[in-house]
Amino acid sequence: MKNKTGQVLLHITGCIAFLSLPVLLSPDVSWNFKFLKLPPFQEDFLSYTLLLLFFYLNYFWLIPALYFREKYLYYIAGIITCYVVIALLPDLLVPGNHGTPTGPPPDHFNTAMPGGPPSHVIPRFEHLFQFIIVLILSALIRINNRLKQSEKEKVNAELSYLKAQINPHFLFNTLNSIYSSAIEENADNTASAVVKLSGMMRYVISEAHHDYVSLEKEIAYITDYIALQKIRLGDTVQVNYQVSGNATGKKIAPLVLISFIENAFKHGVNPEEKSAIATDIRITAQHLQLLVINSKVKTVNSDDRSTSIGIENTRNRLQLLYPAKHELVIKEDAKEFIVSLKINLQ
């Protein structure tokens, strides 16, 4: 809404500035406004008004209806027609500009051929340069807006596709966790896991379709996920999780953090080895810093393809939603796998 209001104000300002040119450039301008009654000024002002109308005619109709539909001959014919009208109409509508009752018109206006039309209906070329500038400007703005709209539609389509991949991936991993809990642990832990899953699924269904969500809800979702993993894993892995800073009133793209945390629990857990997973989220006034560190251990039946899909999915969403507003560093050494993500918050 604010963007549209800004565009309307920009157009109004531009129109006023453009129509001020014949006043500012008139050699007869004076504070008593008598120049407004002079035919030369009236003719110039009418020409500028017609040029302005042509700008919007070209912008809103000629380019979309003819040029974009590849009707180039019709478009050229329309442009030529508009120019002839702009060149002729001021001479036809403004009386007294080419002569007065007391004398003949000046010599430089007598350009008609003998036996031809009167000089006052011959197209003038004084405003040809302005016409070309208006033509090019309106075309550039319209084409640029179309490119931006196409890019926006492409981004929305890509985001819709990427979001469609989130829910099945998330549901598969979480149900796997609860299944393991049901087999290995007691009923109380399973019931608690089901409750947490219910809350998480409610969040995914109700919030994940938005471009941005409350950071508090996103943090609560991550907290429930890690609690669910603790229920499933018990004492087989050391899990450290902490959140610092104030999330109130801040926004974030939904589910852009969870893939890195899921990856840590998928590849950093082995009951037969010393396993540790640390997740640290720090929130400042303008940024969120996520640090995820997991031990490198041997894993059995690891689906590397699904993991790479989740990470690549998140990379793409970060590029689309936070272009030049995030820093993602993924590195590893012989013992640890480390993910560091910094995001500029809304």
VEXKOLNU-551793 format. One record per residue (C-alpha): residue in one letter; x, y, z. Coordinates in steps of 0.1 Angstrom, whole numbers, padded with zeros to 4 digits, always signed. Example, Ala and Ser with C-alpha at 12.3 -4.5 7.8 and 13.67 -1.06 7.14 Angstrom:
<sites>
A+0123-0045+0078S+0137-0011+0071
</sites>
This chain:
<sites>
M+0000+0000+0000K+0028+0024+0009N+0046+0015-0023K+0016+0023-0044T+0010+0056-0026G+0047+0065-0032Q+0043+0057-0069V+0012+0078-0073L+0029+0107-0055L+0060+0103-0078H+0037+0104-0109I+0019+0135-0097T+0052+0153-0089G+0066+0143-0123C+0035+0156-0141I+0036+0189-0123A+0073+0193-0130F+0069+0185-0167L+0040+0209-0171S+0060+0236-0154L+0086+0235-0182P+0067+0258-0207V+0062+0283-0179L+0099+0282-0168L+0112+0283-0204S+0088+0310-0217P+0106+0343-0226D+0073+0362-0218V+0069+0349-0183S+0059+0377-0158W+0043+0380-0124N+0011+0395-0138F+0005+0362-0156K-0004+0380-0189F+0018+0355-0207L-0009+0329-0201K-0030+0347-0228L-0003+0348-0254P-0008+0322-0282P+0029+0311-0283F+0027+0301-0246Q-0007+0285-0250E+0006+0265-0279D+0037+0253-0260F+0016+0244-0229L-0008+0224-0250S+0021+0206-0267Y+0035+0196-0233T+0001+0185-0222L-0003+0163-0252L+0032+0149-0247L+0022+0140-0211L-0010+0123-0223F+0011+0104-0249F+0034+0092-0222Y+0006+0075-0203L-0011+0063-0235N+0021+0046-0246Y+0028+0033-0210F-0007+0019-0203W-0020+0009-0237L+0003+0010-0268I+0032-0010-0252P+0011-0036-0234A-0015-0041-0261L+0007-0038-0292Y+0044-0040-0284F+0043-0068-0258R+0020-0088-0281E+0045-0084-0310K+0022-0063-0331Y+0051-0041-0341L+0036-0025-0373Y+0005-0015-0354Y+0027-0001-0326I+0048+0020-0351A+0016+0032-0368G+0002+0043-0334I+0034+0062-0325I+0034+0080-0359T-0003+0089-0354C+0004+0102-0320Y+0032+0124-0332V+0012+0139-0361V-0016+0147-0336I+0008+0163-0312A+0024+0183-0340L-0008+0195-0356L-0033+0199-0328P-0018+0230-0310D-0017+0249-0343L-0053+0241-0349L-0067+0248-0315V-0047+0279-0306P-0060+0309-0326G-0040+0340-0336N-0006+0324-0333H+0003+0328-0370G-0011+0361-0377T-0033+0389-0365P-0061+0410-0380T-0037+0440-0384G-0010+0423-0405P+0002+0392-0423P+0020+0364-0404P+0058+0366-0401D+0078+0353-0430H+0091+0323-0411F+0056+0309-0408N+0049+0311-0445T+0062+0276-0453A+0032+0263-0473M+0038+0255-0509P+0017+0274-0535G-0016+0257-0538G-0009+0236-0507P-0025+0237-0472P-0023+0267-0451S+0010+0270-0431H-0008+0267-0397V-0018+0230-0404I+0017+0219-0415P+0032+0197-0387R+0058+0215-0366F+0091+0198-0355E+0099+0220-0325H+0088+0192-0301L+0102+0162-0320F+0131+0159-0296Q+0107+0160-0266F+0085+0135-0283I+0114+0110-0287I+0125+0115-0251V+0090+0108-0238L+0086+0078-0261I+0119+0063-0249L+0113+0071-0213S+0078+0056-0212A+0091+0025-0230L+0120+0020-0206I+0099+0024-0175R+0072+0000-0188I+0097-0026-0199N+0116-0023-0166N+0084-0027-0146R+0075-0058-0167L+0109-0073-0160K+0105-0066-0123Q+0071-0082-0123S+0084-0113-0141E+0112-0116-0116K+0087-0113-0087E+0065-0139-0102K+0095-0162-0107V+0105-0157-0071N+0070-0164-0058A+0068-0196-0079E+0102-0208-0067L+0092-0201-0031S+0060-0219-0035Y+0079-0249-0048L+0105-0248-0021K+0078-0245+0007A+0060-0275-0008Q+0091-0295-0002I+0093-0285+0035N+0063-0302+0050P+0069-0338+0036H+0106-0336+0046F+0098-0323+0081L+0070-0348+0086F+0090-0378+0075N+0119-0370+0099T+0097-0362+0129L+0075-0393+0125N+0108-0413+0123S+0118-0398+0156I+0085-0407+0173Y+0085-0442+0158S+0120-0447+0173S+0107-0433+0206A+0077-0457+0206I+0100-0487+0201E+0128-0478+0224E+0113-0457+0252N+0083-0457+0275A+0047-0446+0268D+0051-0413+0287N+0079-0401+0264T+0059-0412+0234A+0028-0393+0245S+0049-0362+0252A+0065-0365+0218V+0031-0367+0201V+0019-0335+0219K+0050-0317+0208L+0046-0330+0172S+0010-0318+0173G+0021-0283+0182M+0049-0283+0156M+0025-0295+0129R+0000-0268+0138Y+0028-0242+0134V+0038-0256+0100I+0002-0257+0087S-0008-0223+0100E+0024-0203+0097A+0047-0218+0071H+0028-0205+0041H+0036-0169+0051D+0068-0152+0038Y+0076-0140+0073V+0065-0151+0108S+0070-0141+0144L+0105-0150+0156E+0091-0160+0189K+0070-0187+0172E+0099-0199+0152I+0121-0202+0183A+0093-0221+0201Y+0091-0245+0171I+0128-0251+0172T+0127-0256+0210D+0100-0282+0207Y+0119-0300+0179I+0151-0302+0201A+0130-0314+0231L+0115-0341+0209Q+0150-0352+0199K+0161-0353+0235I+0131-0376+0243R+0141-0399+0214L+0179-0399+0221G+0179-0400+0258D+0215-0401+0272T+0231-0413+0240V+0241-0378+0229Q+0250-0346+0247V+0226-0319+0235N+0233-0283+0244Y+0207-0256+0233Q+0205-0220+0243V+0188-0189+0231S+0198-0154+0241G+0183-0120+0232N+0148-0106+0228A+0127-0121+0200T+0096-0099+0207G+0083-0080+0177K+0108-0095+0152K+0101-0114+0120I+0119-0142+0102A+0112-0164+0072P+0096-0197+0085L+0117-0229+0087V+0150-0214+0074L+0169-0225+0106I+0155-0260+0111S+0173-0277+0082F+0207-0271+0097I+0195-0284+0131E+0179-0314+0116N+0211-0321+0097A+0231-0320+0130F+0208-0346+0146K+0208-0368+0116H+0246-0369+0111G+0259-0362+0146V+0244-0391+0166N+0259-0425+0171P+0252-0444+0204E+0285-0462+0201E+0306-0430+0198K+0309-0398+0218S+0283-0376+0203A+0275-0339+0210I+0253-0314+0193A+0253-0277+0202T+0228-0252+0190D+0232-0215+0199I+0208-0188+0188R+0217-0152+0195I+0193-0123+0188T+0203-0087+0187A+0184-0056+0177Q+0189-0062+0139H+0204-0097+0135L+0200-0133+0143Q+0231-0155+0146L+0227-0193+0145L+0256-0216+0153V+0251-0254+0150I+0280-0277+0158N+0278-0315+0158S+0304-0342+0162K+0314-0362+0131V+0304-0398+0137K+0298-0429+0117T+0261-0431+0108V+0242-0461+0095N+0217-0459+0066S+0221-0422+0063D+0201-0407+0035D+0226-0382+0022R+0203-0373-0007S+0174-0361+0015T+0198-0342+0037S+0214-0324+0007I+0179-0315-0006G+0170-0299+0027I+0202-0279+0029E+0200-0269-0007N+0164-0259-0003T+0173-0237+0026R+0202-0221+0007N+0178-0212-0022R+0152-0198+0002L+0178-0176+0019Q+0190-0163-0015L+0154-0155-0025L+0142-0140+0008Y+0174-0125+0022P+0195-0114-0009A+0226-0097+0004K+0211-0098+0039H+0225-0131+0052E+0259-0148+0057L+0260-0186+0056V+0293-0204+0064I+0294-0242+0064K+0327-0258+0073E+0341-0290+0088D+0372-0305+0102A+0382-0340+0113K+0360-0339+0144E+0332-0314+0139F+0307-0301+0113I+0299-0264+0119V+0272-0242+0105S+0271-0204+0111L+0242-0183+0098K+0237-0146+0103I+0204-0130+0091N+0193-0094+0090L+0160-0094+0109Q+0128-0077+0097
</sites>
